[in-house]
Amino acid sequence: MIVKPRIRGFICTTAHPTGCAAHVQEQIQYVKSQPSLREGGAKRVLVLGCSGGYGLSSRIVSAFGCGAATLGVSFEKAPEENRTATAGWYNNVAFEAAAAQEGLYAKTLDGDAFSDAMKQRVIERIQKDLGQIDLLVYSLASPVRQHPRTCVLHRSSIKPLGEALHIKSVHVDRGEVIEVDLEPATPEETANTVAVMGGEDWEFWIEALGSAGLLATGFRTLAFTYIGTELTWPIYWEGTLGKAKEDLDRAAKAITPRLQALKGEARVAVLKAIVSQASSAIPVVPLYVALLFRVMKDRGLHEDCVRHIQRMFATQLASGATLRLDDVGRIRMDDVELGEEIQAEVRRRWALVNTGNLAELGDLSGFREDFLRIFGFGFSGVDYDAEVDPTLGIPQPAA
Ligand code: NAD
């Protein structure tokens, strides 16, 4: 079939197999062009949420920067004869093939990371193939979680807290700056969001792997968060998502003492805003990102997903690294985004931006390009008019 982007709101329902492979390759080539992180770097890494965004970049830096064996978990849709897979499915295939070419162990387990069954599959795989792990990267972003003990299906909401919010945003397709009204979350919606995106599942993973004796001495685990600034606080940090992210801070504090005997630690890492499947779904954020990208690109300070994660591994996870921690003990990677001059300029533009000047003040086209790239579209060297086999010739088990 010939695969073209089919965009519905903030998702693209098609993904280009060759384009996704090009996306993975581009990240690998970047990591290989950087100084090696092999010395003292983690050697056996588990990435939860390995198929896209920050998790995929973490897996790529672990493997191609540190030379690590990687086990990944993701929740992706396999292809059918006449329907493409999700982008993450193609990313996993491309990653595994590239790792195999370099003689690096790479296995991906697809299914629900929140379930006990997946934890058991991972435990068995580690026991069989790796013995133990040195690093666990927790990079899940999901709208739902079926609780493994209560079986309740929790759905997250992306809403402000307290009062209704009237705020600027952007209609990405139409390129229009708009004002939106967002109703506040109920206490139940907030609790559900914490149940999905908070730290409980991270704790369950550490408990399960720890009880099975699979955490190596010096084991570290990282979960990712976003804080941002007052422009996005009303919908992010001070909203339902912020409550869930606060719960990650709680979980990090609860996990670290359990790792004491191993001289291990759990940390939350605060990352910069990028375009990902998850972040595109958050109202307001695309407008902020479009302004931020313009300001950072103009100053030569822009970092994409893999550059950001490469810098985190090189400056914060390498042996002997001096950690840049805040008062809560989080690793701060958002130092460049939150630079005073950058934020002052973004704030100035935020007050001025309208549909007429958006192209001048912001980088909505950069946002759109990054969004399409997530699904494998927009890579030079990929023939988008050529027929491709969406199954990549990989036989799929009957549904
Ligand atoms: P993403 O949408 O690109 O990737 C999410 C990953 O989670 C995918 O691999 C997906 O398959 C996997 N996943 C979702 N549900 C799953 C399930 N039930 N079982 C197994 N795997 C599942 O997301 P992202 O933007 O890279 O976000 C990853 C983390 O980084 C999140 O915690 C997010 O809050 C954080 N973060 C993101 C940004 C940003 O701007 N995107 C900024 C800072 C922090």
Residues whose N, C-alpha, C, O or C-beta is under 5 A from the ligand:
A	BS01	NAD	G49 C50 S51 G52 G53 Y54 G55 V73 S74 F75 E76 G88 G111 D112 A113 F114 S139 L140 A141 S142 F224 T225 Y226 L271 K272 A273 I274 S276 Q277 A278 S279
